Amino acid sequence: MNPITQAIRIQTDRTNEMEHSTPLFLTSSFCYDNAEEMRAAFADETDDNIYSRFSNPSVQEFTDKMVALEGAEAGCSTASGMSAIFASFMALLKKGDHLLSCNSIFGSTHTMIKKYLPNYGIEYSYVSADHPDDWEAAIRPNTKMIYIETPTNPGLAIIDLEKLSKLAKKYNLILNVDNCFATPVCQRPIDFGAHLVIHSATKWIDGQGRVLGGVVVGKKELIEDIFAFCRSTGPAMSPFSAWVLSKSLETLDVRMERHAKNALHIATTLQHHPKISFLKYPFLPSHPQYEIAIKQMQNGGGIVCFNLVGGLESGRTFLNSLKMLSLTANLGDTRSIASHPASTTHAKLTEEERLATNITSGLIRISVGLEHVDDILADILQALEQC
């Protein structure tokens, strides 16, 4: 079946009631008929559930759907997107290894790499997402993994997945891709050679700002190590969150089609606005990596970013003038959201680090929702008039 159909039809097979919608498994542990069954479960001789920190039918259903959508071999779900990223690093990198990352990444990921990985003896270096020819020169003898976002957060740079996967193959490196901004219905990095794909399921996957969750999918042998790490260290996804996210996947395709349609219309309308010095959206021909975007993405996703001519003060005025768009620490919601990355998600970066990733003081990130596009646009336009 098509992955979109699988996201609707995959269900756990743990009950005899033949429910049309899989029930929620809110239990911390599972029972056995006899001592031998219990022994076999703990010896990993069966697929029986033991404890919900290890596995749970609700969590497994969500994981299986994400595996199908991304075209992966296996997956592991976690409590949040950041725990999925951390697990992918700590399970596969060891003291003395080198992580090569694009410099344009989520603020918390940057903090994790810069502040905490060195505590474990893991080295790192950054390559600009806007300078693709620099990747090979940055590889060291001890490089183990390449980590990227594409599109990047918040600047929407596009990295050529096929080109980078060939480089990873040449040097026997793990290519680890955060696919949060695109989602698997917009982009499938594994189709272009990625070994691991990560999502903050809190964002577009849920799509309604209700629960936290993360997931990493990819090569079976890599996922086995990540699962073992998570099983022992405990960043488990709650069964309730998994149940919510599993139902959310049933509408992901139609939601992202509408998000992307709205975003493209808004980007096209605003790109020459006099209060905006530059605007980026992956499927606008003016985007610097437009040709790469249309090669590896089905649509441009739901994020639009632009820089206000007046800088920081205009950014504050713009946000304070919005009447409908939400100001909140999230993205990927049914409701449109505006944020100012320099003072929020990327505030812990130095000014030099922000500017290196095109996070200017006047940069605004819009997560385009499912409201009528005329209403979204009207609110943005009236706020721009105040700047």
Summary of the structure (lengths in Angstrom):
residues: 387
radius of gyration: 21.2
end to end distance: 50.4
largest distance: 73.6
contacts: 1372
relative contact order: 0.13
helix: 41%
strand: 16%
